[in-house]
Structure formats: C-alpha cells, structure tokens
C-alpha cells in the first residue's frame, strides 16, 4: 500500500458558546485536515488544530510543514510503518501539530490495512470512554450556569478555566462547588495565568475552604520550570504540567527533577501517537499519572487520541471535550458523543467515512 496523494484542507466548525481561557477567546474550531490516499484506494485521515498561543502553530505554518513532510512521504509503502512515523518526526524541527496530523493519518491507514479499529490495534478493548468538560472563564454567574448545564447533561468531572484574576478565581471555584455539590469532581486550569505566590495563596485558600479541587493544571508560565517546581513542592494539591510538557525532552526533565505531579499528554504537543506512547510509558515508569488532553480541535483528532487513551490504564483524567463544544459534527463516522461518553467506531482505522465542509487548499501527488 503506497502513498500516492496527499490533500490538505481547512475545516471551520462553529462553537455552541465562546471558548475562553487565560490565553485566548475563540468561537470556532479551526483545523487543518490532511487526507492521505494510497494506490489501493485506502484513505487515511488526520487533523491539526491551529493554536498559536500554545503550540506556536498557525494554519499557514501547519500547511507549510505538511507540504514539506508530505512530499517526503509520497511513494512510500505503509508497510514501513515505524520508519515513516520516525521520518515524520525528524523531517522538521518543532511543528508538532502538522506532525500529529500526518501521524494520525498513517495510523489510520495501517489499522485499515489490518482491517481493525485503531483503538484495538493500539491495545484497547473498550470502545467507550467518559470525558470531563470545560467551563470557560468569564463572569462567575455565567460560569455557575454553565456548570449546572453540564452536570445536567451527565458530566461527572468539570475543568474550570481560571488564571485571569486571583481573587475572582477563588470566587469562581467556590461558587461552582456550591452549585454542583460534592459528588462532582472539579479540576482547575490556570493556563499559565498565575505567578508562584498567587498560585500557592489560591491553592491554600481553596484547601482551607474545603472546595475540593482534584488537581491544578499549569499554574505558571510554561518556561518557568523553577517556579512550577516551587509550586509543586509547596502545594497540598497535585500539580499537572501541560504547556510545560510538550515532548519527550520536556517530560524527561520534569520527571527527573520532580517538577510536576502529573503530565497532560496532547497529540498536538507530542506530534502524534508515536511520541505520545513514549511520553506515556516514561511517565508510567516513574509512577507519574497522566491526563489525556486536546486542543480546541475537531472530532478527527479526538478519534485518534481516544483510540490511544482506551488502551492505557495510567490516565487519571480524560479531557477530550472539544466535541461537546461544537454546534454540529461534520465528521461522519469516527468518534461520537453520547452524554458525557465518547463512542469509538468499530470500523477499521478511525472509522471516518466522510467529512463535510472541507476547503481544499493544497494537493501533493505522484
């Protein structure tokens, strides 16, 4: 099965409500979709989310990187699975989102060649997984209303976005806890919005007030590992690294120096499933729990990440919620949402049959 053609397209999906964090506000999913075609007529799908404030990858840079890497893939036989995945990683520096899109598409093709769902190829036996959902940062009353709505929809864990103002952040978390009761799990994500002093003051206040926060994600700047470690060493709550933990080198450093209590793995950061597996294995070997996360991305990327997650036991939190935020799902087949549960397809590969509303922007072929 040789690669003969690669199509690159844009996919824009409106959100039900604006997605707001300490870093950005957006009202759409903005994906770059890659479609890899073979001489046997098989199609592999992958996608990359444009998140410049986190990954540094814009739509334009993702397209450019896919073109560079994609030209090297043309004519290759997917039987050389491992070498192709390694080539994707080594073809350019950084550009992790573009690499993730191509990595997904290759995994999709290999699973189709084996005539098995990707989640089974990766070792999973269960096609269902529950996800948490995110409450965007805004006025506290609006956040409480959103939290109540999500609980009514069946979600058992909420991730509360904070990081804009320490005093308001405390009020947000307290009010949401009061509104949803004690049976609901709450995690908080500052998206780099706090400094070390504020972070510890907020955490201590929450603990002393019995707010019941399961963990705090990325309290300070991604590059500020010294203060991330300081917060971790002095916090009564677990601290998970997200933006500080992109690749194997980052995670090796975090684990070796005990900088965080957990690692948030995202395909857009790792460059795809190939590297995500190594990050997961390394964290697990160090007895460090993982979180499975996503950017604001389409159900294409979620299908790939969910396929990875269902085969792993050391995933403490599942945050694959962008499918809960979109007005309509343009992806036919693949992962679907039922309440708070993601349902994986039992069709071969990712199980994606067709994607609506694609705007083709580039084609590579031989």
Secondary structure, DSSP 8 states (H G I E B T S, - for coil): -BEEEEEEEEEEEEEEEEEE-SS-EEEEEEEEEEEEEETTS-EEEEEEE--TTTT---HHHHHHHHHHHHHHHTT-BTTSHHHHHHHHHHSSSS-HHHHHHHHHHHHHHHHHHTTSBHHHHTT----EEE--EEE-SS-HHHHHHHHHHHHHTT--EEEEE--S-HHHHHHHHHHHHHHH-SSSEEEEE-TT---HHHHHHHHHHHHHTT----EEE--S-TT-HHHHHHHHHH-SSEEEESTT--SHHHHHHHHHTT--SEEEE-HHHHTSHHHHHHHHHHHHHTT-EEEE---S--HHHHHHHHHHHTT-S-EEEE---GGGTBSS--EEES-EEETTEEE---SSBT-EEEETT-EEEEEEE-
